[in-house]
């Protein structure tokens, strides 16, 4: 079962009760190790990116999932990617997508929010798409049918691909 299928089929379980970022990261680490079979190096990388995203979105360390938006996710991943070499640019996107699928599987965020992670081009000569605002991206993702958002592991839904065809490259 791949990660997208896990998001769709895994039953919700009780997360650590204190609701802190560190408790959530502990649960995410357990998921990565025991459910996904990730190595220690991969887990450290994913946790570093997850912590950076959560601290940026929830600076007061109080998690309120209603405040997490597609625009925040896209800005974070794009900003992290632009600082990296062409070979490493995909790493933040992969880590954040894994976190979002975990959160989806736990029932903490809406289905399909993992589609907010932008595609990261590895080529210097990738085309620069036209710009859409974060609000327009949110509206487009909201239009995706729930069935399509939950996908069966075949790749991004058409709405997500259409949205990202219009997002500016920030790197």
C-alpha positions as CSV (number, residue, x, y, z in Angstrom):
1,X,0.0,0.0,0.0
2,X,1.5,3.4,-1.0
3,X,1.2,6.6,1.1
4,X,-1.8,7.9,-0.8
5,X,-3.6,4.7,-0.3
6,X,-2.6,4.7,3.4
7,X,-4.2,8.2,3.7
8,X,-7.4,6.9,2.2
9,X,-7.7,3.6,4.1
10,X,-5.9,4.0,7.4
11,X,-8.3,4.4,10.3
12,X,-8.0,7.4,12.6
13,X,-6.1,6.8,15.7
14,X,-5.6,8.8,18.8
15,X,-2.6,11.1,18.6
16,X,-0.7,12.3,21.6
17,X,-3.1,14.2,23.8
18,X,-1.2,17.4,24.5
19,X,-1.5,18.7,21.0
20,X,2.0,20.2,20.8
21,X,4.1,20.3,17.8
22,X,6.7,18.0,19.4
23,X,4.1,15.4,20.4
24,X,2.8,15.5,16.8
25,X,6.3,15.0,15.4
26,X,6.8,12.1,17.8
27,X,3.7,10.5,16.4
28,X,4.8,11.3,12.8
29,X,8.2,9.7,13.5
30,X,6.6,6.6,14.8
31,X,4.4,6.4,11.7
32,X,7.4,6.9,9.4
33,X,9.4,4.1,11.2
34,X,6.7,1.5,11.9
35,X,4.1,2.1,9.2
36,X,6.3,3.4,6.3
37,X,9.5,1.6,7.1
38,X,11.7,4.7,6.7
39,X,15.3,4.7,7.6
40,X,16.7,6.9,10.4
41,X,18.2,9.4,7.9
42,X,14.9,9.7,6.0
43,X,13.0,10.2,9.2
44,X,15.4,12.9,10.4
45,X,15.0,14.8,7.1
46,X,11.2,14.5,7.1
47,X,11.0,15.6,10.7
48,X,13.2,18.6,10.1
49,X,11.0,19.8,7.3
50,X,7.8,19.0,9.2
51,X,9.0,20.9,12.2
52,X,10.0,23.9,10.1
53,X,6.6,24.0,8.4
54,X,4.6,23.6,11.7
55,X,6.7,26.3,13.5
56,X,6.1,28.6,10.6
57,X,2.4,28.0,10.4
58,X,1.9,27.8,14.2
59,X,4.5,30.2,15.7
60,X,2.8,30.2,19.1
61,X,3.2,26.4,19.1
62,X,-0.6,25.9,19.5
63,X,-1.9,23.8,16.6
64,X,-5.1,24.8,15.0
65,X,-5.5,22.9,11.8
66,X,-8.2,25.3,10.5
67,X,-5.4,27.8,10.0
68,X,-3.4,25.6,7.7
69,X,-3.9,26.7,4.1
70,X,-2.8,25.6,0.7
71,X,-1.0,28.9,0.2
72,X,1.1,28.5,3.3
73,X,2.1,25.0,2.2
74,X,3.0,26.2,-1.3
75,X,5.0,29.2,0.0
76,X,6.9,27.1,2.5
77,X,7.8,24.3,0.1
78,X,8.8,26.8,-2.7
79,X,10.9,28.9,-0.3
80,X,12.7,25.8,1.1
81,X,13.3,24.4,-2.4
82,X,14.7,27.6,-3.9
83,X,17.6,27.5,-1.4
84,X,18.7,24.1,-2.5
85,X,20.7,22.7,-5.4
86,X,18.8,21.4,-8.5
87,X,19.4,17.8,-7.3
88,X,17.9,18.5,-3.7
89,X,15.0,20.7,-4.6
90,X,12.4,17.9,-4.4
91,X,13.3,16.9,-0.8
92,X,11.2,19.5,1.0
93,X,8.2,18.7,-1.2
94,X,8.5,15.0,-0.5
95,X,8.8,15.5,3.2
96,X,5.9,17.9,3.5
97,X,3.7,15.7,1.3
98,X,4.4,12.8,3.6
99,X,3.4,14.9,6.6
100,X,0.2,16.0,5.0
101,X,-0.8,12.5,4.1
102,X,-0.1,11.4,7.6
103,X,-2.3,14.3,8.9
104,X,-5.0,13.4,6.4
105,X,-4.9,9.7,7.6
106,X,-5.3,10.9,11.1
107,X,-8.3,13.0,10.1
108,X,-6.7,16.2,11.2
109,X,-6.7,18.1,7.9
110,X,-9.0,18.0,4.9
111,X,-8.5,15.4,2.2
112,X,-6.6,16.7,-0.8
113,X,-4.5,19.3,1.0
114,X,-1.4,17.3,0.1
115,X,-2.2,18.6,-3.5
116,X,-1.1,22.0,-2.3
117,X,2.6,20.9,-2.5
118,X,3.8,22.4,-5.7
119,X,5.8,20.4,-8.3
120,X,9.5,21.3,-7.9
121,X,11.3,21.6,-11.2
122,X,14.8,20.1,-11.3
123,X,15.9,21.8,-14.5
124,X,17.3,25.3,-14.8
125,X,15.3,25.7,-18.0
126,X,11.9,24.6,-16.7
127,X,9.2,26.9,-18.0
128,X,7.9,29.5,-15.6
129,X,4.1,29.2,-15.3
130,X,1.7,32.1,-15.0
131,X,0.8,33.3,-11.5
132,X,-2.4,32.5,-9.5
133,X,-2.9,33.8,-6.0
134,X,-3.1,31.6,-2.9
135,X,-6.8,32.4,-2.7
136,X,-7.3,31.2,-6.3
137,X,-5.4,28.0,-5.5
138,X,-7.6,27.4,-2.4
139,X,-10.7,27.9,-4.5
140,X,-9.4,25.5,-7.2
141,X,-8.6,22.8,-4.7
142,X,-12.0,23.2,-3.1
143,X,-13.5,22.4,-6.5
144,X,-11.9,19.0,-6.7
145,X,-14.4,16.2,-6.1
146,X,-13.7,14.4,-2.8
147,X,-13.4,11.1,-4.7
148,X,-10.6,12.6,-6.9
149,X,-8.9,14.3,-3.9
150,X,-8.6,10.9,-2.1
151,X,-7.1,9.3,-5.2
152,X,-6.0,5.8,-5.5
153,X,-2.3,6.4,-5.8
154,X,-2.2,7.1,-9.5
155,X,-0.8,10.6,-9.1
156,X,-2.1,14.1,-8.6
157,X,-5.7,14.9,-9.4
158,X,-6.5,16.9,-12.5
159,X,-7.5,19.9,-10.4
160,X,-4.1,19.9,-8.7
161,X,-2.2,19.7,-12.0
162,X,-4.3,22.5,-13.4
163,X,-3.6,24.6,-10.3
164,X,0.1,24.1,-10.4
165,X,0.3,24.8,-14.1
166,X,-0.4,28.4,-13.1
167,X,1.8,28.9,-10.0
168,X,4.9,30.9,-10.3
169,X,8.3,29.3,-9.8
170,X,10.1,31.0,-6.9
171,X,13.5,29.5,-7.6
